[in-house]
Amino acid sequence: MNHIDRREFIKLSLAAGSLLALESSGLAIKSFGNRETPQKVLILGLDGIDHRLLQAWMKEGKLPSFQKLASQGGFLPLRTSIPPQSPVAWSNFITGMNPGGHGIFDFVHRDPERYFPVFSASETTEAKKTVRIGNLILPLSGGEVINMRKGKAFWQILEDYDIPATVFKIPANYPPVATKQRTISGMGTPDILGSYGIFNYYTTETKELKADIGGGRIHEVSVIANKVEAKLPGPVNTFKSDRPESEIDIKVFIDPINPVAKISLQNQEFILKEGEWSSWKRIDFRMIPTQSVSGICMFYLKQVRPNFKLYISPVNIDPGRAALPISTPKGYAEELEKIFGPFFTKGLPADTKALDNEVLNDGEFLEQDDLVLRERLEMFDYELARFSSGLLFYYVSSTDQRQHMFWRLIDKEHPSYDPALAKKYGNTIENIYKETDKILAKATEKADKDTVLIVMSDHGFSPFRRSFNLNTWLKENGYHTLINPFKQGREDLFMNTNWSRTKAYSFGLNSLYINQKGREAEGIVKRGTEKEALVREIAQELENFRDPKTGERPVLRAYIAKDVYQGPYVDIAPDIIVGYNHGYRTSWAAPLGRIPKEIIEDNKEKWSGDHCMDPEVVPGILLTNRKIEAESPALYDLTPTILKIFGVEIPKEIRGKPIF
């Protein structure tokens, strides 16, 4: 049965209202829990849906399903995490704890021994035991990928009570934590290179593009006799001592008359018209004769002439032959791949970096994200149809990604506002809210009297008009010292920092650290009274600082970690968590340890909306078909709420309280 046949097979099964045919085919992976629960919980996780926007469009009658649900049960703003970053917020929801309990404080943590950034959510280690034969390094033991979040996920607790759960694409769960429940990882899942996503762009016109840009690689190619030859880079070959980059050959044959090209790679040939996306293409990067790494990618033929332009998406992990762990059980991803064919596995599927760097334009980016959305909706229909007991969580990423990239077209005060583009794409955010209203309509129809329906977002959104260079502010206020002031702004990773005279520094999007003696490699601030006084001094000065251009306070609140976090991991938290005001966010330089010359700059990027601000600036949403008793519910309150619905004892380490 091929993929097209399988899709039709599923559609027929769903239309018949029965999955008996599916189960008899042997495709369906049964969930661990066998207990028939008297009540069910259906959760829609709509990333980034903003309370203010949702409320406004509900009042205008544009979101009838949301209006109906709010009238039946409850609708309140949902308090997000400190800081309101996605891995932090979703970890609050997953564990029922704040960062002091689960240990995720930012997208980026830092290694104090090296003053170096590290991914906060996962860690990959190579094989500890190897044998070398000539130029080859053969592993005698497997490497591993570790989920760095602490605490038990709510579906693991349900598993202890034999209650079935399917958790689809929830962020901050890569690699998926150990469970026999059906889960597939979402935000945080890397591409095949182990990065958050590296696209490849092949063009004869490179003068307007940087050779190395964040999130992508630009390849200058030549058209000779209507033919282009190039290479697609793959993962580093760890089987070889010199660790070369793997690669495959690509050939493009351009029609001499029509805007069409034939692309050839690894015994595959397909034809694309100018402005056309390919289907998923499976590729194999050969490491040694007996080992290869499988991935999937899409091709977009942007232009044939006068300049040749070909975009290749980040190479995603192949769900049918996953080189890295992306689901539990392993067969769940394979089940979905058999039914629907290859699908996006990279945590954030839409290529925002390609849009920000003008490799894709607004329309092309939306076409790509529409592909993501269609995939998700097909799988939602599938999971909703077989949902009969326990819990189903379903996640939508397009709401977050489109607000990040198109806020500039609903905010006339934004430096990147363009009236012409606003006329064409200014309804992009409203339209994705309308799409979620249709998803909610399906969920509402499925929810019977015994189903608790919860619609939630991890945070809301705010305009990102001005970039705050936190390390520059520290330098200008005497807390950070440079080796060579003339090199300011040229070095990443604090390569120009004089640590012997530096008291504080920032890594990540909201995190500020004291250069503490005995903790940091070259720390100078003594732990205790000296550090406490410095922390409170910096926090107060940050809150009092005003933008010389606008007169506004860029920092609404500077939180002191020990005042807002509880749990065993408070000691590894940033010392101060910076809560930015409406319109402000940390610059892109701060997470990389770069120190520009200006404290505040206009944000002229297409990435124009954000949520890494103060929690009060970006509340999420909570709607249910039950009356909400809590006056000001928070993300971590939903975790004990789920457990209470199923009559499960709430672990004492959970900080939240049930909302019903």
KEKOLLO-348990 format. One record per residue (C-alpha): residue in one letter; x, y, z. Coordinates in steps of 0.25 Angstrom, whole numbers, padded with zeros to 4 digits, always signed. Layout:
<atoms>
AXYZ...
</atoms>
This chain:
<atoms>
M+0000+0000+0000N+0007+0013-0004H+0005+0026+0003I-0006+0032-0006D-0014+0019-0004R-0011+0019+0011R-0017+0034+0012E-0029+0030+0004F-0031+0017+0013I-0030+0026+0026K-0040+0036+0020L-0050+0025+0017S-0048+0019+0031L-0050+0033+0037A-0062+0035+0029A-0068+0022+0033G-0067+0027+0047S-0058+0014+0051L-0044+0011+0052L-0046-0004+0051A-0041-0005+0037L-0028+0003+0042E-0026-0006+0054S-0028-0019+0046S-0017-0014+0036G-0007-0014+0047L-0003+0001+0045A-0009+0007+0058I+0001+0007+0070K-0008+0005+0083S-0005+0014+0094F+0000+0009+0107G-0012+0012+0116N-0023+0001+0116R-0032+0008+0126E-0045+0013+0121T-0047+0026+0128P-0060+0032+0131Q-0055+0046+0127K-0046+0050+0116V-0037+0062+0114L-0035+0068+0100I-0025+0080+0100L-0022+0089+0089G-0008+0096+0090L-0009+0108+0081D+0005+0114+0082G+0006+0129+0085I-0009+0132+0084D-0010+0146+0090H-0022+0149+0100R-0024+0163+0095L-0024+0159+0080L-0033+0147+0083Q-0043+0156+0091A-0044+0167+0081W-0046+0157+0069M-0057+0149+0077K-0064+0162+0080E-0064+0165+0065G-0071+0152+0063K-0059+0146+0055L-0056+0134+0064P-0070+0128+0066S-0064+0115+0072F-0056+0122+0082Q-0068+0131+0086K-0077+0118+0087L-0067+0111+0096A-0065+0124+0105S-0080+0125+0107Q-0081+0110+0111G-0070+0110+0121G-0059+0120+0124F-0049+0130+0117L-0038+0136+0124P-0023+0141+0122L-0014+0130+0126R-0001+0134+0134T+0011+0130+0127S+0025+0127+0132I+0037+0135+0136P+0042+0138+0126P+0031+0135+0116Q+0040+0127+0106S+0034+0115+0100P+0043+0104+0106V+0041+0110+0120A+0026+0112+0118W+0024+0098+0113S+0032+0092+0123N+0024+0099+0134F+0012+0093+0128I+0018+0079+0126T+0023+0078+0140G+0014+0087+0149M+0026+0094+0154N+0033+0107+0151P+0048+0107+0146G+0054+0105+0160G+0047+0091+0160H+0049+0087+0145G+0063+0094+0142I+0059+0101+0129F+0062+0116+0130D+0064+0120+0116F+0066+0115+0102V+0081+0117+0105H+0088+0113+0117R+0103+0116+0120D+0115+0108+0124P+0122+0116+0135E+0135+0109+0133R+0136+0114+0119Y+0127+0126+0118F+0120+0118+0107P+0106+0117+0102V+0099+0103+0103F+0085+0098+0098S+0077+0098+0111A+0067+0087+0107S+0075+0075+0102E+0089+0070+0101T+0096+0060+0091T+0108+0052+0095E+0116+0043+0086A+0120+0029+0088K+0129+0028+0100K+0136+0015+0096T+0142+0015+0082V+0153+0007+0074R+0162+0014+0063I+0165+0006+0050G+0173+0015+0041N+0165+0027+0038L+0152+0021+0044I+0147+0022+0058L+0137+0011+0061P+0128+0013+0073L+0127+0001+0083S+0116+0008+0091G+0105+0017+0086G+0104+0032+0089E+0092+0038+0095V+0082+0049+0094I+0078+0054+0108N+0066+0063+0111M+0071+0073+0121R+0057+0076+0127K+0055+0071+0142G+0043+0066+0148K+0032+0056+0143A+0023+0060+0131F+0008+0059+0134W+0007+0048+0123Q+0017+0039+0131I+0009+0041+0144L-0004+0037+0136E+0004+0025+0131D+0006+0021+0145Y-0009+0020+0147D-0011+0012+0133I-0018+0025+0127P-0015+0026+0112A-0009+0039+0106T-0005+0044+0093V+0003+0056+0093F+0006+0062+0079K+0017+0071+0077I+0018+0078+0091P+0030+0087+0091A+0041+0084+0101N+0040+0069+0100Y+0052+0066+0091P+0057+0055+0092P+0043+0050+0097V+0044+0046+0112A+0043+0031+0115T+0029+0026+0114K+0020+0016+0107Q+0010+0026+0104R+0009+0032+0089T+0017+0044+0088I+0025+0051+0077S+0034+0062+0080G+0032+0077+0075M+0040+0090+0078G+0054+0087+0081T+0055+0075+0071P+0067+0078+0063D+0070+0076+0048I+0079+0065+0043L+0091+0074+0046G+0087+0075+0061S+0084+0090+0059Y+0070+0097+0060G+0070+0097+0045I+0080+0101+0034F+0075+0103+0020N+0083+0103+0007Y+0082+0113-0004Y+0088+0112-0018T+0089+0124-0026T+0097+0131-0037E+0094+0144-0031T+0101+0145-0017K+0105+0160-0017E+0093+0164-0008L+0094+0152+0001K+0104+0149+0012A+0112+0136+0010D+0109+0132+0024I+0096+0135+0030G+0089+0131+0043G+0081+0118+0040G+0085+0116+0025R+0097+0114+0016I+0098+0122+0003H+0105+0114-0009E+0109+0122-0021V+0107+0113-0034S+0109+0115-0049V+0100+0111-0060I+0108+0104-0071A+0101+0098-0083N+0088+0100-0076K+0093+0091-0064V+0096+0094-0050E+0105+0084-0041A+0105+0086-0026K+0106+0078-0013L+0096+0077-0002P+0104+0077+0012G+0100+0067+0022P+0104+0063+0036V+0119+0062+0041N+0124+0049+0039T+0128+0044+0053F+0133+0031+0048K+0145+0038+0042S+0156+0044+0050D+0157+0057+0042R+0142+0058+0044P+0138+0063+0030E+0125+0068+0026S+0117+0058+0018E+0110+0062+0005I+0102+0058-0007D+0103+0062-0021I+0092+0070-0028K+0090+0073-0042V+0080+0083-0048F+0076+0082-0063I+0070+0095-0067D+0060+0095-0079P+0066+0105-0090I+0052+0111-0093N+0042+0109-0082P+0044+0113-0067V+0045+0098-0063A+0057+0090-0057K+0059+0075-0055I+0066+0072-0042S+0074+0059-0040L+0080+0053-0028Q+0083+0039-0022N+0075+0032-0033Q+0063+0042-0032E+0059+0051-0043F+0047+0061-0042I+0043+0073-0049L+0039+0087-0043K+0033+0099-0050E+0038+0113-0045G+0031+0116-0032E+0028+0102-0029W+0030+0093-0016S+0034+0079-0017S+0029+0068-0009W+0038+0062+0002K+0050+0055-0004R+0057+0045+0004I+0073+0045+0004D+0084+0037+0010F+0097+0042+0015R+0107+0031+0014M+0117+0031+0026I+0124+0017+0024P+0120+0006+0015T+0111+0000+0026Q+0105+0013+0032S+0097+0024+0026V+0088+0035+0032S+0074+0037+0026G+0067+0051+0025I+0056+0057+0017C+0056+0071+0010M+0048+0080+0001F+0052+0087-0011Y+0047+0101-0016L+0051+0106-0030K+0050+0121-0027Q+0056+0125-0041V+0061+0119-0053R+0066+0132-0061P+0072+0142-0062N+0078+0137-0049F+0077+0123-0044K+0071+0122-0030L+0068+0109-0023Y+0065+0107-0008I+0066+0094+0000S+0059+0093+0013P+0067+0089+0025V+0069+0073+0025N+0058+0068+0035I+0060+0055+0042D+0053+0044+0034P+0041+0040+0043G+0041+0026+0036R+0056+0024+0039A+0059+0033+0050A+0074+0035+0053L+0070+0042+0066P+0059+0039+0076I+0047+0047+0072S+0035+0038+0077T+0030+0028+0088P+0029+0017+0085K+0039+0018+0073G+0028+0012+0064Y+0018+0024+0066A+0026+0033+0057E+0027+0021+0047E+0012+0019+0048L+0009+0033+0044E+0020+0032+0033K+0013+0020+0027I+0000+0027+0027F+0003+0041+0023G+0017+0039+0017P+0029+0048+0021F+0025+0060+0030F+0032+0071+0037T+0040+0067+0049K+0049+0079+0052G+0044+0086+0064L+0040+0099+0058P+0037+0095+0043A+0034+0109+0036D+0047+0115+0032T+0047+0128+0039K+0062+0130+0036A+0060+0129+0021L+0049+0140+0022D+0058+0149+0031N+0069+0148+0021E+0061+0150+0009V+0064+0136+0003L+0049+0134+0003N+0039+0145+0002D+0026+0147+0010G+0017+0139+0000E+0027+0128-0001F+0029+0127+0014L+0014+0126+0016E+0013+0115+0005Q+0023+0107+0013D+0016+0109+0026D+0003+0105+0019L+0009+0092+0016V+0012+0090+0031L-0002+0094+0035R-0008+0084+0025E+0001+0073+0030R-0003+0076+0044L-0018+0077+0041E-0018+0063+0034M-0011+0057+0047F-0021+0064+0056D-0033+0058+0049Y-0026+0044+0050E-0023+0046+0065L-0037+0052+0068A-0044+0041+0061R-0038+0030+0070F-0038+0038+0083S-0048+0030+0092S-0041+0030+0106G-0031+0037+0114L-0024+0050+0109L-0021+0056+0095F-0012+0068+0094Y-0010+0074+0081Y+0000+0086+0077V-0001+0096+0066S+0012+0104+0063S+0007+0113+0052T+0001+0123+0061D+0014+0126+0068Q+0022+0126+0055R+0013+0136+0047Q+0012+0145+0059H+0027+0146+0060M+0029+0149+0045F+0016+0158+0042W+0014+0166+0054R+0021+0177+0046L+0009+0178+0037I-0001+0181+0048D+0008+0191+0055K+0009+0204+0048E+0019+0208+0059H+0029+0197+0055P+0042+0201+0048S+0039+0190+0038Y+0025+0194+0035D+0022+0194+0020P+0008+0200+0015A+0009+0192+0002L+0012+0179+0009A+0002+0182+0020K-0009+0183+0009K-0005+0169+0004Y-0001+0162+0016G-0007+0170+0028N-0018+0160+0030T-0008+0148+0032I-0009+0148+0047E-0024+0149+0047N-0025+0138+0037I-0017+0128+0046Y-0026+0131+0057K-0038+0128+0048E-0031+0115+0045T-0030+0111+0059D-0045+0114+0061K-0048+0103+0051I-0039+0094+0058L-0046+0097+0071A-0060+0094+0064K-0055+0080+0061A-0051+0078+0075T-0064+0084+0081E-0071+0074+0072K-0063+0063+0077A-0065+0067+0092D-0077+0060+0098K-0082+0062+0112D-0071+0054+0118T-0060+0062+0111V-0052+0073+0118L-0048+0082+0106I-0036+0092+0109V-0031+0102+0099M-0018+0109+0104S-0006+0116+0099D+0008+0117+0106H+0009+0132+0105G+0003+0144+0097F+0010+0154+0087S+0015+0168+0087P+0022+0177+0077F+0037+0176+0076R+0041+0190+0072R+0054+0193+0079S+0066+0184+0083F+0072+0185+0096N+0087+0181+0096L+0088+0177+0111N+0103+0174+0111T+0105+0188+0105W+0097+0194+0116L+0105+0186+0126K+0118+0192+0120E+0113+0206+0120N+0109+0205+0134G+0122+0200+0139Y+0119+0185+0141H+0126+0179+0129T+0140+0183+0124L+0146+0181+0110I+0160+0177+0107N+0161+0186+0095P+0150+0197+0094F+0153+0199+0079K+0148+0185+0076Q+0135+0187+0083G+0124+0180+0074R+0133+0172+0066E+0135+0160+0075D+0125+0149+0079L+0125+0140+0091F+0132+0151+0100M+0145+0149+0093N+0148+0164+0096T+0144+0163+0111N+0153+0166+0122W+0148+0156+0132S+0157+0161+0143R+0149+0174+0144T+0135+0169+0139K+0124+0168+0150A+0113+0163+0141Y+0109+0158+0127S+0097+0153+0119F+0095+0140+0111G+0081+0136+0106L+0069+0144+0104N+0065+0149+0118S+0077+0144+0126L+0087+0152+0134Y+0099+0146+0142I+0108+0151+0153N+0123+0147+0150Q+0123+0140+0163K+0136+0136+0170G+0137+0121+0171R+0126+0118+0161E+0130+0125+0148A+0144+0122+0143E+0150+0136+0146G+0139+0141+0155I+0142+0153+0164V+0129+0156+0172K+0129+0149+0185R+0117+0140+0189G+0108+0146+0200T+0106+0160+0204E+0115+0166+0193K+0107+0158+0182E+0093+0161+0188A+0096+0176+0188L+0101+0175+0174V+0089+0167+0169R+0079+0177+0175E+0087+0189+0170I+0087+0184+0156A+0072+0180+0156Q+0068+0194+0161E+0077+0202+0151L+0071+0193+0140E+0057+0196+0144N+0060+0211+0145F+0067+0212+0132R+0060+0220+0121D+0061+0219+0106P+0067+0233+0101K+0059+0232+0088T+0045+0229+0094G+0046+0232+0109E+0040+0219+0112R+0046+0208+0121P+0051+0197+0113V+0051+0188+0126L+0038+0187+0133R+0043+0177+0144A+0057+0171+0147Y+0054+0158+0155I+0063+0153+0165A+0063+0138+0163K+0063+0134+0178D+0051+0143+0180V+0042+0136+0169Y+0047+0122+0167Q+0045+0110+0177G+0051+0096+0176P+0064+0089+0176Y+0070+0096+0163V+0069+0110+0168D+0084+0110+0170I+0087+0108+0155A+0077+0119+0151P+0082+0132+0145D+0084+0143+0156I+0074+0153+0149I+0063+0150+0139V+0060+0162+0131G+0045+0165+0128Y+0045+0175+0116N+0034+0185+0114H+0024+0186+0103G+0031+0188+0090Y+0045+0184+0095R+0053+0171+0095T+0067+0167+0096S+0075+0169+0084W+0080+0157+0075A+0094+0160+0080A+0092+0157+0095P+0090+0142+0093L+0103+0141+0086G+0112+0149+0095R+0114+0161+0086I+0114+0175+0091P+0110+0186+0081K+0113+0200+0082E+0098+0205+0084I+0090+0201+0096I+0077+0202+0089E+0075+0200+0074D+0062+0200+0065N+0058+0185+0061K+0058+0186+0046E+0056+0170+0044K+0044+0163+0039W+0044+0156+0052S+0036+0167+0058G+0027+0161+0069D+0031+0154+0081H+0028+0149+0095C+0042+0149+0102M+0037+0161+0110D+0031+0162+0124P+0020+0152+0127E+0010+0163+0130V+0012+0168+0116V+0009+0155+0109P-0002+0147+0116G-0006+0134+0109I-0021+0129+0108L-0029+0119+0115L-0043+0114+0110T-0050+0102+0115N-0064+0096+0115R-0064+0096+0130K-0066+0107+0139I-0052+0112+0144E-0051+0115+0159A-0037+0120+0159E-0037+0135+0158S-0023+0136+0152P-0019+0123+0146A-0005+0120+0142L+0001+0110+0133Y+0006+0101+0144D-0008+0100+0149L-0013+0092+0137T-0004+0081+0141P-0011+0077+0155T-0024+0081+0148I-0022+0069+0138L-0018+0060+0149K-0030+0063+0158I-0040+0061+0146F-0034+0047+0146G-0034+0045+0161V-0019+0044+0161E-0012+0048+0174I-0004+0061+0171P+0011+0060+0175K+0015+0069+0186E+0026+0075+0177I+0015+0081+0168R+0013+0096+0171G+0001+0098+0163K-0014+0097+0168P-0026+0091+0160I-0034+0102+0153F-0047+0095+0155
</atoms>
